[in-house]
Amino acid sequence: MAYTINDECTACGICLPECPNSAISEGDPYVIDPEKCNECEGFHDVPQCVDVCPVECVDHID
């Protein structure tokens, strides 16, 4: 599975350096590449984008 960033994103950029797979990039305003996102498996216990987002704009793709 992967995550996506919804319209609530304020483009603060906090998530960019936290992603161990470089799956997050600037887009509309930020996007997560589902091909690169592995929910931080093997790196962290919880997905870092979810953990650091101040506005909780990261959603799980089902």
Secondary structure as the mmCIF struct_conf table of DSSP 4:
data_model
#
loop_
_struct_conf.conf_type_id
_struct_conf.id
_struct_conf.beg_label_comp_id
_struct_conf.beg_label_asym_id
_struct_conf.beg_label_seq_id
_struct_conf.end_label_comp_id
_struct_conf.end_label_asym_id
_struct_conf.end_label_seq_id
STRN STRN1 ALA A 2 ILE A 5
TURN_TY1_P TURN_TY1_P1 ASP A 7 GLU A 8
TURN_TY1_P TURN_TY1_P2 ILE A 14 CYS A 15
HELX_RH_3T_P HELX_RH_3T_P1 LEU A 16 GLU A 18
TURN_TY1_P TURN_TY1_P3 PRO A 20 ASN A 21
STRN STRN2 ILE A 24 GLU A 26
BEND BEND1 GLY A 27 PRO A 29
STRN STRN3 TYR A 30 ILE A 32
TURN_TY1_P TURN_TY1_P4 PRO A 34 LYS A 36
TURN_TY1_P TURN_TY1_P5 GLU A 39 PHE A 43
BEND BEND2 ASP A 45 VAL A 46
HELX_RH_AL_P HELX_RH_AL_P1 GLN A 48 VAL A 52
TURN_TY1_P TURN_TY1_P6 PRO A 54 VAL A 55
STRN STRN4 VAL A 58 ILE A 61
#
